[in-house]
Amino acid sequence: MPTTARELVLEHFRWVGGHADVWAVFRDAEALAAVVAGLVEPFRDEGITAVCGIESRGFLLGGAAAVELGVGFVPVRKGEGLFPGDKVVRRSVPDYRRLRHTLRLQRSALTPADRVLLIDDWIETGSQAAAVRSMAEECGATWVGCGVIVDQHTAAPRNALGTVRGLLDARELPAFEA
């Protein structure tokens, strides 16, 4: 019987149409609670005051992580959806699919007093995380790092992201079966 966040992710992980699928974690209350607790655990003593999450899985995980830490949540929107007020905007460098995303954060959401943690499901190129770090720092906030379910990030650009903690490394995932 799986008990750790890592084990629960592995139990719920699957490949669907050639794509990694972690959505089943959200359907299982025990797995979701364990994953959220596991994502924030390495950062509990870091004085986090705000958790950022990138649309869409980052909204779910980041919001839950903010509740777990007892701090506020700061959404980072993609694209052009409704998002009132003055915004900080960045266009990411190409991601693993060679897509560039326009990311937006409400300028008033972060202040120089904030210590920011980004929570997401997966990190590979780090392009979106780097854009969020840049936006948070433009607001004067201190960047603490990233907590992710699956870490597939290479060591070279990792330095630009600060601390990155994954529940598991992508090499631990079951092999893709066609």
WOSULNOR-V588349 format. One record per residue. N is the residue number from 1. SS is DSSP state (alpha for helix, beta for strand, coil for the rest). PHI is phi in whole degrees, 0 to 359 (none if undefined). Layout:
n->N ss->SS phi->PHI
n->N ss->SS phi->PHI
This chain:
n->1 ss->coil phi->none
n->2 ss->coil phi->297
n->3 ss->coil phi->233
n->4 ss->coil phi->270
n->5 ss->alpha phi->303
n->6 ss->alpha phi->302
n->7 ss->alpha phi->296
n->8 ss->alpha phi->293
n->9 ss->alpha phi->298
n->10 ss->alpha phi->298
n->11 ss->alpha phi->294
n->12 ss->alpha phi->266
n->13 ss->coil phi->288
n->14 ss->beta phi->205
n->15 ss->beta phi->259
n->16 ss->beta phi->229
n->17 ss->coil phi->57
n->18 ss->coil phi->84
n->19 ss->beta phi->245
n->20 ss->beta phi->291
n->21 ss->beta phi->232
n->22 ss->coil phi->250
n->23 ss->coil phi->300
n->24 ss->alpha phi->298
n->25 ss->alpha phi->300
n->26 ss->alpha phi->291
n->27 ss->alpha phi->278
n->28 ss->coil phi->256
n->29 ss->alpha phi->302
n->30 ss->alpha phi->296
n->31 ss->alpha phi->295
n->32 ss->alpha phi->298
n->33 ss->alpha phi->298
n->34 ss->alpha phi->294
n->35 ss->alpha phi->296
n->36 ss->alpha phi->299
n->37 ss->alpha phi->298
n->38 ss->alpha phi->294
n->39 ss->alpha phi->294
n->40 ss->alpha phi->270
n->41 ss->alpha phi->309
n->42 ss->coil phi->294
n->43 ss->coil phi->246
n->44 ss->coil phi->304
n->45 ss->coil phi->261
n->46 ss->coil phi->263
n->47 ss->coil phi->68
n->48 ss->coil phi->300
n->49 ss->coil phi->243
n->50 ss->beta phi->207
n->51 ss->beta phi->247
n->52 ss->beta phi->263
n->53 ss->beta phi->217
n->54 ss->beta phi->268
n->55 ss->coil phi->308
n->56 ss->coil phi->246
n->57 ss->alpha phi->297
n->58 ss->alpha phi->295
n->59 ss->alpha phi->296
n->60 ss->alpha phi->293
n->61 ss->alpha phi->291
n->62 ss->alpha phi->294
n->63 ss->alpha phi->298
n->64 ss->alpha phi->293
n->65 ss->alpha phi->294
n->66 ss->alpha phi->298
n->67 ss->alpha phi->299
n->68 ss->alpha phi->301
n->69 ss->alpha phi->272
n->70 ss->coil phi->72
n->71 ss->coil phi->232
n->72 ss->beta phi->277
n->73 ss->beta phi->250
n->74 ss->beta phi->239
n->75 ss->beta phi->285
n->76 ss->beta phi->243
n->77 ss->beta phi->270
n->78 ss->beta phi->257
n->79 ss->coil phi->71
n->80 ss->coil phi->243
n->81 ss->coil phi->298
n->82 ss->coil phi->305
n->83 ss->coil phi->199
n->84 ss->coil phi->292
n->85 ss->coil phi->91
n->86 ss->coil phi->292
n->87 ss->beta phi->235
n->88 ss->beta phi->264
n->89 ss->beta phi->233
n->90 ss->beta phi->223
n->91 ss->beta phi->253
n->92 ss->coil phi->290
n->93 ss->coil phi->289
n->94 ss->coil phi->303
n->95 ss->coil phi->270
n->96 ss->coil phi->298
n->97 ss->coil phi->262
n->98 ss->coil phi->69
n->99 ss->coil phi->265
n->100 ss->coil phi->252
n->101 ss->coil phi->249
n->102 ss->beta phi->270
n->103 ss->beta phi->249
n->104 ss->beta phi->227
n->105 ss->beta phi->226
n->106 ss->beta phi->292
n->107 ss->alpha phi->304
n->108 ss->alpha phi->285
n->109 ss->alpha phi->285
n->110 ss->coil phi->232
n->111 ss->coil phi->229
n->112 ss->coil phi->298
n->113 ss->coil phi->279
n->114 ss->coil phi->276
n->115 ss->beta phi->242
n->116 ss->beta phi->253
n->117 ss->beta phi->240
n->118 ss->beta phi->262
n->119 ss->beta phi->241
n->120 ss->beta phi->208
n->121 ss->beta phi->275
n->122 ss->beta phi->208
n->123 ss->beta phi->229
n->124 ss->coil phi->236
n->125 ss->coil phi->274
n->126 ss->coil phi->80
n->127 ss->alpha phi->296
n->128 ss->alpha phi->287
n->129 ss->alpha phi->298
n->130 ss->alpha phi->297
n->131 ss->alpha phi->294
n->132 ss->alpha phi->295
n->133 ss->alpha phi->302
n->134 ss->alpha phi->300
n->135 ss->alpha phi->294
n->136 ss->alpha phi->299
n->137 ss->alpha phi->291
n->138 ss->alpha phi->298
n->139 ss->coil phi->283
n->140 ss->coil phi->94
n->141 ss->coil phi->287
n->142 ss->beta phi->264
n->143 ss->beta phi->276
n->144 ss->beta phi->260
n->145 ss->beta phi->158
n->146 ss->beta phi->228
n->147 ss->beta phi->244
n->148 ss->beta phi->225
n->149 ss->beta phi->290
n->150 ss->beta phi->242
n->151 ss->beta phi->257
n->152 ss->coil phi->238
n->153 ss->coil phi->280
n->154 ss->coil phi->277
n->155 ss->alpha phi->292
n->156 ss->alpha phi->303
n->157 ss->alpha phi->278
n->158 ss->alpha phi->302
n->159 ss->alpha phi->304
n->160 ss->alpha phi->289
n->161 ss->alpha phi->256
n->162 ss->coil phi->73
n->163 ss->beta phi->289
n->164 ss->beta phi->236
n->165 ss->beta phi->236
n->166 ss->beta phi->250
n->167 ss->beta phi->293
n->168 ss->beta phi->207
n->169 ss->beta phi->273
n->170 ss->alpha phi->303
n->171 ss->alpha phi->292
n->172 ss->alpha phi->275
n->173 ss->coil phi->290
n->174 ss->coil phi->300
n->175 ss->coil phi->296
n->176 ss->coil phi->292
n->177 ss->coil phi->244
n->178 ss->coil phi->287
